[in-house]
Amino acid sequence: MFPPTGRGVAMPRRRGKWLTRDVPIFFGGIVSLGTFLLFGFGSLVGGTGLIGPALGAVAVGAAVAGGSAYLLRNRRPAQQPLRAVSAAVPEGTRALLEGAVGNAVKQRRRIAELNRRSTPHAARPVLARADALLVRIDALMRTEVVQSRRPYDEDVMLLEGMSARYVPELLGAVEDNVGFLSSTAPGSQDQALQNLQVIDEQLAALNDGVDRIESEVLGGAARSLDVQREFLRTRLGEQRPF
């Protein structure tokens, strides 16, 4: 089994609302107040009223708050592209896997967002299984064995289908049931828990499919190593002096 080395799609820590929202509002308010005091005093001295300075202060404060919020916003990390490990990757396979890798990254961000919310504890193991599955799918799509296959290969299509359809649909089902876990309606919680169990079983079935592909990939790598070892043994044997 491949280790979960999904570093290319690791979820970064997000800035808190105090930094992305409260700080811009604070700076905008301070600048707005300073602008109003500055120009309002001059308007009072000149006898022109405070309406103009007040409107100008609001506009300046809004501009400062908006600019600060833009600079402090949570930026999405650049998507890790599919790195071809062999020059002989079929073009159709490359395009298919690039889209699949992008979908895997998107779904892992979706899971990270769900975990940041007040998601009930009962749903978190299901999300963890889905995230681990996406890591393994991403790792397989970055192997030379998978990249060397045609786009209509059964395993390539299965990995693409998992990242583009199966896992996203299951995550959507998790989101649909999360709200019922805290419901007070009779039977709602029990039904939601049963649904989560079914979702978890389907994720386990997808894991079995990934296990099979991993076994084939590792088996092929082992056979290649055996062939190389035999070749080296033969060559070294031929060159050994008698």
C-alpha positions as CSV (number, residue, x, y, z in Angstrom):
1,M,0.0,0.0,0.0
2,F,1.2,3.5,-0.8
3,P,1.8,5.7,2.1
4,P,-0.5,8.7,2.4
5,T,2.0,11.3,1.0
6,G,-0.6,13.8,-0.2
7,R,1.7,16.8,0.6
8,G,0.9,18.5,-2.7
9,V,-2.7,19.0,-1.6
10,A,-2.1,19.6,2.1
11,M,-4.7,22.0,3.6
12,P,-3.0,25.2,4.9
13,R,-4.2,26.8,8.1
14,R,-6.8,29.5,7.5
15,R,-6.6,33.0,9.0
16,G,-9.3,33.6,11.6
17,K,-12.2,36.0,11.2
18,W,-10.5,38.4,13.7
19,L,-7.8,39.0,11.1
20,T,-9.8,38.8,7.8
21,R,-12.8,40.7,9.1
22,D,-12.3,42.5,12.4
23,V,-8.9,44.0,11.6
24,P,-10.1,45.6,8.3
25,I,-13.2,47.0,10.0
26,F,-11.1,48.4,12.9
27,F,-8.7,50.1,10.5
28,G,-11.5,51.4,8.3
29,G,-13.3,52.8,11.3
30,I,-10.1,54.5,12.6
31,V,-9.3,56.1,9.3
32,S,-12.9,57.1,8.8
33,L,-13.1,58.8,12.2
34,G,-9.7,60.5,11.6
35,T,-10.9,61.8,8.2
36,F,-14.1,63.1,9.6
37,L,-12.4,64.9,12.5
38,L,-9.9,66.4,10.2
39,F,-12.2,67.8,7.5
40,G,-15.2,68.2,9.9
41,F,-13.2,70.7,11.9
42,G,-12.4,72.7,8.8
43,S,-16.0,72.6,7.7
44,L,-17.2,73.9,11.0
45,V,-14.7,76.7,10.9
46,G,-15.7,77.6,7.3
47,G,-19.4,77.2,8.1
48,T,-20.1,74.6,5.4
49,G,-21.7,71.9,7.5
50,L,-20.7,68.3,8.3
51,I,-22.6,66.4,5.7
52,G,-19.8,66.5,3.1
53,P,-17.0,65.5,5.6
54,A,-19.2,62.7,6.9
55,L,-19.9,61.2,3.5
56,G,-16.2,61.6,2.6
57,A,-15.1,59.9,5.8
58,V,-17.5,57.0,5.2
59,A,-16.1,56.5,1.6
60,V,-12.5,56.7,2.8
61,G,-13.1,54.2,5.6
62,A,-14.9,51.8,3.3
63,A,-12.1,51.9,0.8
64,V,-9.5,51.3,3.6
65,A,-11.5,48.4,5.1
66,G,-12.1,46.8,1.7
67,G,-8.5,47.1,0.7
68,S,-7.3,45.6,4.0
69,A,-9.8,42.8,3.8
70,Y,-8.6,42.0,0.3
71,L,-5.0,41.9,1.4
72,L,-5.7,39.8,4.4
73,R,-8.1,37.4,2.8
74,N,-7.6,33.6,2.8
75,R,-5.9,32.8,-0.5
76,R,-6.3,29.4,-2.0
77,P,-3.0,27.7,-2.5
78,A,-1.9,27.0,-6.1
79,Q,-3.1,23.7,-7.2
80,Q,-0.4,21.1,-7.4
81,P,-0.1,20.1,-11.1
82,L,0.2,16.5,-12.3
83,R,3.9,15.9,-12.7
84,A,4.6,13.5,-15.5
85,V,7.1,10.9,-14.3
86,S,7.7,9.6,-17.8
87,A,8.0,11.3,-21.2
88,A,5.8,8.5,-22.8
89,V,2.5,9.6,-21.1
90,P,-0.3,9.4,-23.7
91,E,-1.9,12.8,-24.2
92,G,-5.4,11.6,-23.5
93,T,-4.2,10.1,-20.2
94,R,-2.4,13.2,-19.2
95,A,-5.5,15.4,-19.7
96,L,-7.7,12.9,-17.9
97,L,-5.4,12.6,-14.9
98,E,-4.8,16.3,-14.7
99,G,-8.5,16.8,-14.3
100,A,-8.8,14.0,-11.8
101,V,-5.9,15.4,-9.7
102,G,-7.7,18.8,-9.7
103,N,-10.9,17.2,-8.5
104,A,-9.1,15.3,-5.7
105,V,-7.6,18.6,-4.6
106,K,-11.0,20.3,-4.7
107,Q,-12.6,17.6,-2.7
108,R,-9.9,17.6,0.0
109,R,-10.4,21.3,0.4
110,R,-14.1,20.6,0.7
111,I,-13.4,18.1,3.5
112,A,-11.1,20.6,5.3
113,E,-13.9,23.2,5.2
114,L,-16.4,20.7,6.6
115,N,-13.9,19.9,9.4
116,R,-13.5,23.6,10.2
117,R,-17.2,23.9,10.7
118,S,-19.1,22.6,13.8
119,T,-19.5,19.2,12.1
120,P,-20.8,16.6,14.6
121,H,-18.3,14.1,15.8
122,A,-20.3,11.2,14.2
123,A,-19.5,12.5,10.7
124,R,-15.8,13.1,11.2
125,P,-14.7,9.5,10.8
126,V,-16.5,9.4,7.5
127,L,-14.8,12.6,6.4
128,A,-11.4,11.2,7.5
129,R,-12.0,8.0,5.4
130,A,-12.9,10.1,2.4
131,D,-9.8,12.2,2.8
132,A,-7.5,9.2,3.2
133,L,-9.1,7.7,0.0
134,L,-8.4,10.9,-2.0
135,V,-4.8,10.9,-0.8
136,R,-4.3,7.3,-2.1
137,I,-6.1,8.1,-5.4
138,D,-3.8,11.1,-5.9
139,A,-0.7,9.1,-5.1
140,L,-1.7,6.4,-7.6
141,M,-2.4,8.9,-10.4
142,R,1.2,10.2,-10.0
143,T,2.8,6.8,-10.5
144,E,4.5,5.9,-13.8
145,V,2.5,2.7,-14.1
146,V,-0.8,4.5,-14.1
147,Q,0.4,7.4,-16.3
148,S,1.7,5.0,-18.9
149,R,-1.8,3.5,-19.5
150,R,-4.3,4.6,-22.1
151,P,-7.2,6.9,-21.0
152,Y,-9.7,4.1,-21.6
153,D,-7.9,1.8,-19.3
154,E,-10.2,0.3,-16.6
155,D,-8.1,1.4,-13.7
156,V,-7.5,4.9,-15.1
157,M,-11.2,5.4,-15.6
158,L,-12.0,4.1,-12.1
159,L,-9.6,6.5,-10.4
160,E,-10.9,9.4,-12.5
161,G,-14.5,8.3,-11.6
162,M,-13.7,8.2,-7.9
163,S,-12.3,11.7,-7.8
164,A,-14.8,13.3,-10.1
165,R,-18.1,11.6,-9.3
166,Y,-18.2,8.9,-6.6
167,V,-16.4,10.7,-3.7
168,P,-18.0,14.1,-4.4
169,E,-21.5,12.5,-4.4
170,L,-20.8,10.7,-1.1
171,L,-19.5,14.0,0.4
172,G,-22.7,15.7,-0.7
173,A,-24.6,13.0,1.0
174,V,-22.6,13.6,4.2
175,E,-23.4,17.3,4.0
176,D,-27.1,16.5,3.6
177,N,-27.2,14.3,6.7
178,V,-25.0,16.4,9.0
179,G,-27.9,18.8,9.7
180,F,-30.1,16.0,10.9
181,L,-27.6,14.8,13.5
182,S,-28.6,17.7,15.8
183,S,-32.3,17.5,15.0
184,T,-34.9,17.0,17.7
185,A,-37.4,15.4,15.4
186,P,-38.2,11.8,16.4
187,G,-36.0,9.3,14.4
188,S,-34.1,12.0,12.5
189,Q,-30.8,11.4,14.3
190,D,-31.1,7.6,14.0
191,Q,-31.8,7.8,10.3
192,A,-28.9,10.2,9.7
193,L,-26.6,7.9,11.6
194,Q,-27.7,5.0,9.4
195,N,-27.2,7.0,6.3
196,L,-23.6,7.9,7.4
197,Q,-23.0,4.2,8.0
198,V,-24.1,3.4,4.5
199,I,-21.8,6.2,3.1
200,D,-18.9,4.8,5.1
201,E,-19.5,1.3,3.7
202,Q,-19.5,2.7,0.2
203,L,-16.2,4.5,0.9
204,A,-14.8,1.2,2.2
205,A,-15.9,-0.4,-1.1
206,L,-14.0,2.2,-3.0
207,N,-11.0,1.6,-0.8
208,D,-11.1,-2.0,-1.9
209,G,-10.8,-0.9,-5.5
210,V,-7.8,1.2,-4.7
211,D,-6.3,-1.7,-2.8
212,R,-6.5,-3.8,-6.0
213,I,-4.9,-1.1,-8.2
214,E,-2.2,-0.6,-5.6
215,S,-1.4,-4.3,-5.5
216,E,-1.2,-4.4,-9.3
217,V,1.1,-1.4,-9.4
218,L,3.4,-2.7,-6.7
219,G,3.4,-6.1,-8.2
220,G,4.5,-4.7,-11.6
221,A,7.2,-2.7,-9.8
222,A,8.4,-5.9,-8.1
223,R,8.5,-7.8,-11.4
224,S,10.5,-5.0,-13.0
225,L,13.0,-5.1,-10.1
226,D,13.3,-8.9,-10.5
227,V,14.0,-8.5,-14.2
228,Q,16.6,-5.8,-13.6
229,R,18.3,-7.9,-10.9
230,E,18.5,-10.9,-13.2
231,F,19.9,-8.7,-16.0
232,L,22.6,-7.3,-13.7
233,R,23.4,-10.7,-12.3
234,T,23.8,-12.1,-15.8
235,R,25.9,-9.2,-17.0
236,L,28.1,-9.2,-13.9
237,G,28.5,-13.0,-14.3
238,E,29.6,-12.6,-17.9
239,Q,32.2,-10.0,-17.0
240,R,33.6,-12.0,-14.0
241,P,37.2,-13.2,-14.8
242,F,37.8,-17.0,-14.8
